[in-house]
Each structure stands twice: as structure tokens, then as C-alpha cells.
Amino acid sequence: MRPNLRQSLGSSNVKNCGTVKEFAVVYEHGPGNWSAYVPDLPGCVSLGDTLEETEKNIREAIELHVEVMQEHGDEIPEPTTVVSRVAVWAAEVGKGGVVHGHRAYFFINGQEQGSNTIVLEL
């Protein structure tokens, strides 16, 4: 494992080595592993068996990506990606249907068969 910046320079020198940039990371859970990518650093991706491993791997990938960009004289981009979550209401409604908002869309074998307005009584 390669030393991080703090280990390489000593903690007292880290404040003098440049600016800190905070990049957004998107994590996705696949069938057999986790993946991560950095939208503001195209090509900066990583994988892991667990979320924790993937977090560690993407941090190292970001450090290496930035290091290579600096070695080539490339400007490190300013992070511009904003990540948030949007909550929407969705509930199962019978076999093969999902309620999305006030409409229910029905699917058979992945093909939409139609939709109906749903009235809920509370």
C-alpha cells in the first residue's frame, strides 16, 4: 500500500502543500460487488466487494488520478457535481404493478401493459 500525503510529508507539512478539493463520489451496488465513480474526474472509477472496501479504493483512485494529472501538467478541475437524494412515493399494488405518484403502471414480462389512476382511502 502506498503512503498517503500525510504520511509522505509529515502531518505538519500537509497544510503547506496546496488546496483540498472535495469530489462527489457515486456508489452503486451491483449483483456481486460495489462500484464507485467520480463525475468530475472522468475515468476515475473503482470496485470493491463491500461498500467500505470501495470507499477506500476510490479514495486511492482519486489520489492517483490527481497525481497523474499533475505529472502531465493538467489542471485539476474544480468539483462541480452536486449529489442529493430525491424521495418519491412508490408502493406495490398487486401482482406486477407499482404505484408511482397517483398512477399505477402495470408490467408483464418487463412490458408496460397500461396504467390506471389510483384512489387511496386513509
N, C-alpha and C positions, 0 to 999 in steps of 0.2 A: 504494500500500500504506500502510495506516495505521500510525503508530508504536506499538510495544508499550509496556507500562507502564514498563519500564526506560528506554527512550528518552525518553518523555514527562516522567518525573520526575527523571531522572538516577540513576545506579546508587546513589549514596549515600543517596537518599531512599526507595528501594524498601522497606527494612526497616521504615519507619515508616508504611506505607500500609495495613496490615491483615494478615490471615492468609492463608496459602496453603492452598488446598483441592485435593486430588488426586482427579480424577474418572476412573472407569473408562471406557474407550472400547472399543467393539466394532467391529472392522473385518471387512468381508465383501467377498470378491472375486466380482464378477458377470461375466456374459459379456463386457461391454465396458468395465467400469470398476471402481473400488473405491468402497465407501460406508463411512461411519462414523456411529455414533450414541452418545449418552451417556445411559445408562439413568436416571441421577439428575437429568438435565435434560431432561424431556420436550420434544420438538420440536427439540432441538439435534442436527442432522444435517449431513452434508457429503458431497460426492462428489469424486472425482479420477480422472485417467487412470492414475495409479500409486499405490502404497502411500505413497511419500514425499510426493507431492502431497496425498494425502488426509490424512496426518498433519499437514501444515502447515495445510490448510484447516480441519480440525476444531479445532485449537488456536485459530485465529482465530474460529471459530464459538462456541467456549466463551467466549472473552473477550467477544465481542459479546453473547452470551446473558446472561452475568452482568452486564455493563454495563447492559443494558436492564432487567433485573430490579431493579438498584439504583436506576435512574432512576425506576422505578414504585414504589419503596418496598417491593418484595417481599424477603422474607428469602431469602438464598442457602441452599439445602438442604445439609445435611451429606451427604457422599458415603457411601452405604451398600452399594452394589453391590460384590460381590467377584467377580473373574474368575479362573478357573483352567481348566486343561485336564484332561480325563479320557481316559486311554488304554484302549482296548478292542481285543481281538484280532479281526480280520476278515481273511479271505483268500478269494481267488477259488477256487471249486471247480467247475470245468467250465463249460459254457455256461449262462449265465443264473442261476447260483447264487452266493450269498455266504454264507460261514460266519460266524455270529455266536455267539461262545461255543462251545457244543457242539452247536448245531443249525444245520442248513443250510436256508435258506428259498429256494424256487425261484420265479422270476417269469417270466411270459411276457407281453410287451407291458404291463408295469407291474402285472400282476395276480398276486397270490400264488397259487401252484398247490399249495402244501403244504410240509412240512418233514420232515426226517429227522435222526436222531441220527448224528453223525459220529464215527468212531473213527480216531484218528491214531496211527500207529506211528512212533516216532522211532528 
